Amino acid sequence: MRKITLKNIVWKEGKHYVSWNLNTGVSSFGDSKKEALSSLQEALELYFEDVPISKINKVENPDLIPLVFKYA
């Protein structure tokens, strides 16, 4: 079995934690960070049933960069 390293982000949104995978765009949520990541793991397993691992985007060193956005 091959192993790949995926980059994930987790943040709190209201009462829940949201988890998002940068390589695939797959996301999930849970009541805790651990639960959100566990749900993301399950969602990724389902995702990779239909998409080959060779099709994922490679993300090396992501930076979190703030952007000020003005809107009316």
N, C-alpha and C positions, 0 to 999 in steps of 0.2 A: 504494500500500500504506500503510495506517494504522500508526502506531506507538503503543504504550501503554507506560507505565512500571509495572512490577510490583515489589512489595516482597518481598524474599527474606531468609531467615535461614540461616546456615550454622554448624554447630558440629561438634566432634569427638566421636565416640561410639565408644569402643574404638579399633580400628585404622582406622576409616572416618570420613569426613565426611558429615554428613547435611545436605541442603538442603531448605528448606521455603518454599513460596510462600504469603504471608499472604493474598493476594487470592483464591486458589482452594482452598487446602488441599492442593494437589498437592505431593508430596515425592519425593525420590530420594536417592541416595548415591553416593560414589566414594572412591577411595583418597587423593585430595587435594581441596582446596577447589575448584580449577579443574575437576577431573573431576566433582565433585558438582554444580556449577553447570551444566556441560555436559549431564549426565544429566537435570537438572531442566529445562533448555531443551527437550530432546527429549520429556520427559514432558508438558510444557506444550503443545508443538506437537500431540501426540496428543490431549490434553484439549480443545484448541480446535477439533479436527475435529468434535466432537460438541456443544460448548457455545459459543453465540455470545459474542463478547467483551463485548457489552452486558450480559451476566449476571454479570460478575465483581464482587466487592465492592471498593469504593474504600477504600483505606487511605492516609491522608494522612501522619500523623506518629506512627508507632508508638513506644511506650516499652517498654523491657524492665523490668518491675517484679517484684522477687522477692516470693514469697509463702511464708510459713512454714506448713507443713501438718503437723498432728499426727495420727498414726494408731496404732492398736493393733497 
